[in-house]
Amino acid sequence: MDRTFSVAPRVDGLAPVLAPDIRLLVLGSLPGDASLRAAQYYAHPRNAFWRLTGQALGEDLEALAYEARLERLKARRIGLWDVIASAERSGSLDAAIRSPEAADLRGLVATLPDLRAVAFNGGLAARLGRRILADQADLMLLDLPSSSPAHARPLAEKAARWAALSDFL
C-alpha cells in the first residue's frame, strides 16, 4: 500500500495595514487564496468584509479601489491584520490550516498607544487571537461572524453584529 502523504504548501499572510493612531484593529485568520494572489485583504468577490465594514462606517467601501479602501480605513483609525502569520494550507478554508505560526500581536499592540479594541473576523481568529491577547485587559475584544462566503449566515445578521465597530471610531 502506498502511504504517500501530500504536504500542504506553506502560505504567508499579508503585511498589516496600519496607521500609528489606530483605535480599532480588525484581525482575520489568514488570507484566502484569492487575497494572497491579489496581495489584497478580502479580495474574494463574495467575501462581505468591505460591505460589512462599509455599513458599520456609513461609507460605500465596496465602490472604492483597493488602495482607497485602505486609506479610508486608516483615516477612520482602523487597522487590518491576521492572527496567523503563516501556515500550511491547501485551499482557503480555515479548517485546512495546519501548523499555524502566530503573528506578533502582542508586539504590534505595544506600538499602538491609541488602540481601544480588537475585532476578530470569524471563529478561528477569535479563538487564537483571544489566547494571544488574553492579558490585554485595557482592550475590548469583539468576536464577529466571519465575512467569508463559506459561513452562510444571512448578511443582515452579520451586519447587525459588525455594526458594533462604529462604537470604537
C-alpha positions as CSV (number, residue, x, y, z in Angstrom):
1,M,0.0,0.0,0.0
2,D,1.3,3.4,-1.0
3,R,1.4,5.7,2.0
4,T,2.4,8.9,0.2
5,F,1.2,12.0,2.1
6,S,0.8,15.2,0.4
7,V,2.0,18.2,2.3
8,A,0.1,21.4,2.0
9,P,2.1,24.4,0.9
10,R,3.1,26.9,3.5
11,V,1.5,30.2,2.9
12,D,2.5,33.6,4.4
13,G,0.0,36.3,5.3
14,L,-0.1,39.9,4.2
15,A,1.6,42.8,5.9
16,P,-0.5,44.7,8.4
17,V,-2.5,47.8,7.3
18,L,-1.8,50.4,10.0
19,A,-1.6,54.0,10.9
20,P,0.1,55.0,14.2
21,D,-3.1,56.3,15.7
22,I,-5.5,53.4,15.0
23,R,-8.2,52.8,17.6
24,L,-9.6,49.6,16.2
25,L,-7.7,46.6,14.8
26,V,-9.7,44.0,12.7
27,L,-8.0,40.6,12.7
28,G,-8.8,37.7,10.4
29,S,-7.3,34.3,10.5
30,L,-5.1,34.0,7.3
31,P,-5.9,35.5,3.9
32,G,-7.5,33.1,1.4
33,D,-6.0,32.2,-1.9
34,A,-7.8,35.0,-3.9
35,S,-6.5,37.6,-1.4
36,L,-2.9,36.2,-1.5
37,R,-2.9,36.1,-5.3
38,A,-4.1,39.7,-5.4
39,A,-2.0,40.7,-2.4
40,Q,-5.1,42.4,-1.1
41,Y,-7.1,41.8,2.1
42,Y,-10.6,40.3,1.4
43,A,-10.2,40.1,-2.4
44,H,-12.6,37.3,-3.0
45,P,-15.6,38.9,-4.7
46,R,-18.1,37.0,-2.4
47,N,-16.4,37.9,0.8
48,A,-18.6,40.5,2.6
49,F,-15.8,42.3,4.6
50,W,-15.9,45.5,2.6
51,R,-19.7,45.6,2.6
52,L,-20.0,44.9,6.3
53,T,-17.2,47.3,7.3
54,G,-18.6,50.0,5.0
55,Q,-22.1,49.6,6.5
56,A,-20.6,50.0,10.0
57,L,-18.8,53.1,8.9
58,G,-21.7,54.6,6.9
59,E,-19.5,54.5,3.7
60,D,-19.6,52.6,0.5
61,L,-16.2,51.0,0.7
62,E,-17.1,48.4,-2.0
63,A,-17.3,51.2,-4.6
64,L,-13.7,52.3,-4.0
65,A,-10.5,50.9,-5.5
66,Y,-8.5,48.8,-3.0
67,E,-5.9,51.5,-2.1
68,A,-8.7,54.0,-1.5
69,R,-10.4,51.5,0.8
70,L,-7.3,51.1,2.8
71,E,-6.9,54.9,3.0
72,R,-10.5,55.3,4.3
73,L,-9.8,52.7,7.0
74,K,-6.7,54.4,8.1
75,A,-8.5,57.8,8.1
76,R,-11.1,56.2,10.3
77,R,-8.4,54.9,12.6
78,I,-8.9,51.2,11.7
79,G,-6.1,48.7,11.0
80,L,-6.1,45.2,9.4
81,W,-4.1,42.2,10.0
82,D,-4.3,38.5,10.8
83,V,-3.7,36.3,13.9
84,I,-1.7,33.8,11.8
85,A,1.5,34.9,10.1
86,S,1.9,31.7,8.1
87,A,0.6,28.1,8.0
88,E,0.3,25.0,5.9
89,R,-2.9,25.1,3.9
90,S,-4.4,23.7,0.7
91,G,-7.2,26.0,-0.4
92,S,-8.7,28.9,1.5
93,L,-10.7,27.3,4.3
94,D,-9.7,27.9,7.9
95,A,-10.4,24.2,8.6
96,A,-7.5,23.3,6.2
97,I,-4.9,25.3,8.3
98,R,-2.1,23.2,9.7
99,S,1.0,24.2,11.7
100,P,0.0,27.8,12.2
101,E,2.6,30.4,13.2
102,A,1.1,33.2,15.2
103,A,1.5,36.8,14.2
104,D,3.2,39.0,16.7
105,L,0.0,40.6,18.0
106,R,1.4,41.5,21.4
107,G,4.4,43.3,19.8
108,L,2.1,45.2,17.5
109,V,-0.4,46.2,20.2
110,A,2.6,47.6,22.2
111,T,3.3,50.0,19.4
112,L,-0.3,51.3,19.2
113,P,-1.0,53.7,22.1
114,D,-4.5,54.7,20.9
115,L,-5.7,51.2,20.3
116,R,-9.0,50.6,22.2
117,A,-10.5,47.5,20.6
118,V,-9.6,44.4,18.6
119,A,-12.3,42.8,16.4
120,F,-11.9,39.2,15.3
121,N,-13.3,38.3,11.9
122,G,-14.5,34.7,12.4
123,G,-14.3,31.9,15.0
124,L,-10.7,30.8,14.4
125,A,-9.4,34.4,14.5
126,A,-11.3,34.8,17.8
127,R,-10.0,31.6,19.4
128,L,-6.4,32.2,18.5
129,G,-6.4,36.0,19.0
130,R,-8.1,35.8,22.4
131,R,-5.4,33.4,23.6
132,I,-2.6,35.7,22.4
133,L,-4.2,38.9,23.8
134,A,-5.7,37.4,27.0
135,D,-3.5,39.6,29.2
136,Q,-4.5,42.9,27.4
137,A,-7.1,44.0,30.0
138,D,-7.3,47.5,28.6
139,L,-8.5,46.3,25.1
140,M,-12.1,45.4,24.2
141,L,-12.1,42.1,22.3
142,L,-15.0,41.7,19.9
143,D,-16.0,38.4,18.2
144,L,-17.6,39.0,14.8
145,P,-19.2,36.4,12.5
146,S,-16.9,35.6,9.6
147,S,-17.3,37.8,6.5
148,S,-16.3,34.7,4.4
149,P,-18.9,33.3,2.0
150,A,-18.1,29.8,3.5
151,H,-20.0,30.9,6.6
152,A,-23.5,31.3,5.2
153,R,-25.3,33.4,7.8
154,P,-27.7,36.0,6.4
155,L,-25.9,39.2,5.6
156,A,-28.3,41.2,7.7
157,E,-27.5,39.1,10.8
158,K,-23.8,39.6,10.2
159,A,-24.2,43.4,9.6
160,A,-26.1,43.7,12.9
161,R,-23.1,42.3,14.7
162,W,-20.5,44.2,12.6
163,A,-22.3,47.5,13.4
164,A,-20.5,47.4,16.8
165,L,-17.4,48.5,15.1
166,S,-18.8,52.1,14.9
167,D,-18.6,52.3,18.7
168,F,-14.8,52.5,18.5
169,L,-14.3,55.1,15.9
